[in-house]
Amino acid sequence: MERSLSMELVRVTEAAALGSARWMGLGKKDEADDAATSAMRHVFDTIPMRGTVVIGEGEMDNAPMLYIGETLGMDCGPEVDVAVDPLEGTNIVATGSWNAMAVLAVADHGQLLHAPDMYMDKLAVGPDAAGKVDIDAPIADNLKAVAKAKGKDICDLVITILDRKRHERLIAEIRKTGARIKLIPAGDIAGALNAAFDETGVDMLLGSGGAPEGVISAVAMKCLGGDFQGRLLPQSFHEEERCHRMGIEDPNRVLRMEDLVSGDDAIFAATGVTDGELLRGVRYPKADRGVTHSLVMRAKSGTLRFINGSHILSQKPGLVLPEIQVI
């Protein structure tokens, strides 16, 4: 992939964040998601690449844009696989809470796992603990390994987990070790990403969430030198068959970094929609101006950039903004 592609792609997540952030707190998650998807699709058409969506908004019949198999870009430049989550955290935006982001990941053609839309058991750690944990190991052993790698006591660790009933046993096991837990309502891509940055106060992501989000998280951890491991959790015969159709012969095997994103290069970009530990949400200092905070990374170079953007909204075609009646 060309080096300049990183900076081109962050324009895509910026547009999606600007398109969806106007819906923050309005209780309309579908409208926020549609705005993010429309803006993202519009800007993708201006990127010099030949992209194919391998993780998107769904199948062609169920997603009018950014569906799996859709082609993106100007039909010139590198041939790449694209994974998108135009709005990671639709409910987060609807309620105005933390860590909603517009996210994408790109790798050379054939390098991203075509993850089926089902649950995946996940483990993510930052660079300090990379290679020192195993999703098959007992919880206590993994926490000891992370604590040792980071020079902490176990009681100093913070583990991010989605706040779901299915995690009750996992939560109890972690608390038994003395480690602390940060329960999040949604957005486990942000949870994985936060585990790689000391300033977020998060040391590890555990628990099950969406498999497509797992692949995007793996790209982020590859760029950061961290570790991500997963295992698909098909809930029915239909989901097992779907795994086979997508080329995953053994749905129960552990998926490691090289299974999720192979090769030596990949790009991850994210723009905050609402505030989070790592990225600030979109701000509107004036009626026609939006301010964004983004992160873009490339695995091959190890380069990481935080980007502050200031945007004149009237000059951003493709944004779908809500019509708000003032009473």
C-alpha positions in Angstrom: 0.0 0.0 0.0 1.1 3.5 -0.7 2.2 5.6 2.3 -0.1 8.5 1.5 -3.2 6.2 1.8 -3.2 6.6 5.6 -3.8 10.4 5.4 -6.4 9.9 2.7 -8.4 7.4 4.8 -8.6 9.5 7.8 -10.8 11.9 5.7 -13.3 9.0 5.5 -13.6 8.6 9.3 -13.7 12.4 9.8 -16.7 12.6 7.4 -18.5 9.8 9.1 -18.0 11.3 12.5 -19.2 14.7 11.4 -22.2 13.2 9.7 -23.3 11.2 12.8 -22.3 13.5 15.7 -25.2 16.0 15.0 -27.5 13.2 16.1 -25.8 12.8 19.5 -28.3 12.7 22.3 -31.3 12.8 20.1 -32.3 9.2 20.7 -32.2 8.3 17.0 -29.5 5.6 16.5 -30.6 4.5 13.0 -30.5 8.1 11.7 -27.0 8.5 13.2 -25.8 5.3 11.6 -27.3 6.2 8.2 -25.6 9.6 8.3 -22.2 8.0 9.1 -22.6 5.4 6.4 -23.6 7.9 3.8 -20.8 10.3 4.5 -18.2 7.5 4.7 -19.4 6.1 1.3 -19.3 9.5 -0.3 -15.6 10.2 0.7 -14.5 6.7 -0.2 -15.3 7.5 -3.8 -12.5 10.2 -3.7 -9.8 7.8 -2.5 -7.2 6.5 -5.0 -7.6 2.8 -4.4 -9.4 -0.3 -5.6 -11.1 -1.4 -2.5 -13.5 -4.3 -1.7 -15.6 -4.3 1.5 -15.0 -7.6 3.4 -16.5 -6.4 6.7 -19.3 -3.9 6.3 -22.9 -3.0 7.1 -24.2 -6.4 6.1 -25.1 -8.4 2.9 -26.1 -6.6 -0.3 -29.8 -7.2 0.2 -29.8 -5.8 3.7 -27.4 -2.8 3.3 -27.8 -0.2 0.7 -24.2 1.1 1.1 -20.9 -0.4 2.4 -22.3 -3.9 2.0 -19.9 -6.9 1.9 -18.5 -7.2 -1.7 -19.1 -3.6 -2.6 -16.2 -1.9 -4.5 -14.8 1.4 -3.2 -12.4 4.0 -4.4 -11.4 5.6 -7.7 -10.5 2.3 -9.4 -6.8 3.2 -9.4 -4.0 2.7 -6.9 -3.6 -0.3 -4.5 -6.0 -3.2 -4.4 -7.1 -3.5 -0.8 -9.6 -5.2 1.5 -11.7 -2.8 3.6 -13.4 -3.3 6.9 -15.7 -0.6 8.1 -17.8 0.3 11.1 -19.2 3.7 10.2 -20.5 4.3 13.7 -19.1 2.0 16.4 -21.7 2.7 19.1 -25.0 3.7 17.6 -26.7 3.5 21.0 -23.9 5.5 22.5 -24.6 8.4 20.2 -28.3 8.1 20.7 -27.8 8.5 24.5 -24.8 10.8 24.4 -22.5 8.5 26.3 -18.8 7.6 25.8 -16.6 6.1 23.2 -18.6 6.2 19.9 -16.2 6.3 17.0 -16.2 6.1 13.2 -13.7 3.3 12.3 -12.1 1.6 9.3 -9.3 -0.8 8.7 -7.5 -1.5 5.4 -5.1 -4.2 4.3 -3.7 -5.6 1.1 -6.1 -7.7 -0.9 -6.7 -11.1 0.7 -5.1 -10.2 4.1 -8.2 -9.6 6.2 -10.3 -12.4 7.6 -13.9 -12.3 6.2 -15.4 -12.6 9.7 -19.1 -13.7 9.8 -21.5 -11.6 11.7 -21.7 -13.5 15.0 -20.1 -13.5 18.5 -16.4 -13.8 19.1 -14.6 -14.4 22.4 -11.9 -11.8 22.6 -8.6 -11.0 24.4 -6.6 -7.8 23.6 -3.5 -6.4 25.3 -1.0 -3.7 24.5 2.6 -4.0 23.4 4.0 -4.7 26.9 2.0 -7.9 27.3 2.0 -9.0 23.6 3.0 -12.7 23.4 2.6 -13.2 27.1 -1.1 -14.1 27.2 -3.2 -16.9 25.8 -7.0 -16.9 25.3 -7.0 -20.6 26.4 -5.2 -20.0 29.6 -7.0 -19.5 33.0 -8.1 -15.9 33.6 -5.8 -15.7 36.7 -2.8 -16.7 34.7 -3.4 -14.1 32.0 -3.9 -11.4 34.6 -0.7 -12.4 36.4 1.2 -12.2 33.0 -0.2 -8.8 32.2 0.6 -7.4 35.7 4.2 -8.8 35.4 4.7 -7.4 31.9 3.5 -3.9 33.0 5.2 -3.8 36.3 2.0 -3.7 38.3 0.2 -5.6 41.0 -2.9 -7.5 39.8 -5.1 -5.1 42.0 -3.8 -2.2 39.8 -5.1 -3.8 36.6 -8.3 -2.5 34.8 -10.0 -4.9 32.5 -12.7 -3.6 30.0 -15.7 -5.9 29.5 -19.0 -5.3 27.7 -21.8 -5.0 30.3 -23.8 -8.1 29.3 -25.5 -10.9 31.4 -23.4 -13.5 29.5 -20.3 -12.1 31.2 -21.4 -12.6 34.8 -19.1 -15.7 35.4 -16.1 -13.9 33.7 -16.7 -10.9 35.9 -16.8 -13.0 39.0 -13.5 -14.8 38.1 -11.7 -11.5 37.5 -12.9 -9.9 40.7 -11.8 -13.0 42.6 -8.2 -12.1 41.5 -8.5 -8.6 42.9 -8.3 -6.9 39.4 -10.7 -4.1 38.7 -13.3 -4.0 35.9 -14.6 -1.2 33.7 -18.0 -2.2 32.3 -18.9 -0.6 29.0 -22.4 -0.5 27.4 -21.0 -0.9 23.9 -18.0 -0.1 21.7 -15.4 -2.9 22.3 -13.2 -1.6 19.4 -12.5 1.3 21.7 -12.1 -1.1 24.6 -9.4 -3.0 22.7 -7.7 0.2 21.5 -7.6 1.7 25.0 -5.7 -1.4 26.3 -2.7 -0.3 24.2 -2.4 3.2 25.7 -1.2 3.7 29.3 -3.0 7.1 29.6 -6.4 5.5 29.2 -6.0 3.5 32.4 -7.1 0.3 30.7 -4.8 -2.8 30.6 -6.8 -5.5 28.9 -10.1 -6.3 27.0 -11.9 -9.6 27.7 -15.2 -11.1 26.8 -17.3 -11.7 23.8 -18.6 -9.2 21.2 -19.1 -9.0 17.5 -16.6 -10.9 15.3 -16.4 -8.2 12.6 -15.4 -5.7 15.3 -12.8 -8.2 16.4 -11.0 -8.1 13.0 -11.0 -4.3 13.0 -9.6 -4.4 16.6 -6.9 -6.8 15.5 -5.7 -4.4 12.8 -5.5 -1.7 15.4 -3.4 -3.9 17.7 -1.2 -5.0 14.8 -0.4 -1.3 14.1 0.4 -0.8 17.8 2.5 -3.9 18.4 -0.2 -5.3 20.7 -1.9 -8.7 20.7 -5.4 -9.7 19.8 -6.8 -13.3 20.0 -10.3 -14.5 19.3 -12.5 -17.5 18.9 -15.8 -17.5 17.0 -18.9 -18.5 19.0 -21.5 -19.8 16.5 -24.9 -20.1 18.2 -26.6 -22.3 15.7 -26.1 -24.7 12.8 -26.9 -21.8 10.5 -24.0 -19.8 11.9 -21.6 -22.8 11.7 -22.6 -23.2 8.0 -21.9 -19.5 7.5 -18.4 -20.0 8.9 -17.7 -22.8 6.4 -19.1 -20.7 3.5 -16.7 -18.0 4.4 -13.7 -20.3 4.4 -13.4 -20.9 8.1 -13.2 -24.7 8.3 -12.9 -25.0 12.1 -15.0 -22.3 13.8 -13.8 -23.3 17.3 -10.1 -22.8 16.7 -8.2 -19.8 18.2 -7.8 -17.0 15.8 -4.5 -15.2 16.3 -3.2 -12.0 14.8 -1.9 -13.7 11.6 -5.3 -15.4 11.1 -7.2 -12.1 11.5 -4.9 -9.8 9.6 -2.0 -11.4 7.7 0.9 -9.7 5.8 3.2 -7.0 7.1 1.0 -4.0 6.4 -2.4 -2.6 7.4 -3.9 0.8 8.2 -6.4 1.7 11.0 -8.2 5.0 11.2 -10.7 6.2 13.8 -12.4 9.5 14.6 -14.2 10.2 17.8 -17.9 10.9 17.7 -18.4 11.2 21.4 -15.8 11.7 24.0 -13.7 8.7 25.1 -10.5 7.9 27.0 -8.4 8.3 23.9 -10.3 10.4 21.4 -12.4 13.5 21.9 -15.8 13.7 20.3 -16.9 16.1 17.6 -17.3 19.7 18.7 -19.3 22.4 17.0 -17.8 25.8 18.1 -19.9 27.6 15.5 -23.0 26.8 13.5 -21.0 25.9 10.3 -17.9 24.5 11.8 -17.0 21.1 13.2 -13.8 20.1 15.1 -12.6 16.4 15.0 -10.0 14.3 16.8 -8.7 11.3 14.9 -6.1 8.5 15.2 -4.5 6.9 12.1 -1.8 4.2 12.2 0.1 2.0 9.7 1.6 -1.3 10.7 4.5 -1.4 8.2 6.0 1.9 9.4 4.8 1.8 13.0 3.7 5.4 12.6 0.9 6.7 14.8 -0.7 10.1 14.3 -3.3 12.0 16.3 -5.0 14.6 14.1 -7.0 17.6 15.1 -9.3 18.7 12.2 -11.3 21.9 11.7 -14.1 21.6 9.1 -16.4 24.1 7.4 -19.6 22.0 7.2 -21.1 23.8 4.2 -18.1 22.7 2.2 -18.6 19.0 3.1 -20.9 17.5 0.5 -22.4 14.2 1.4 -23.1 15.0 5.1 -26.6 14.1 6.2 -27.4 16.5 9.0 -30.7 16.5 11.1 -33.3 19.2 10.7 -33.8 20.3 14.3 -36.8 22.4 15.1 -36.1 25.1 17.7 -39.1 25.7 20.0 
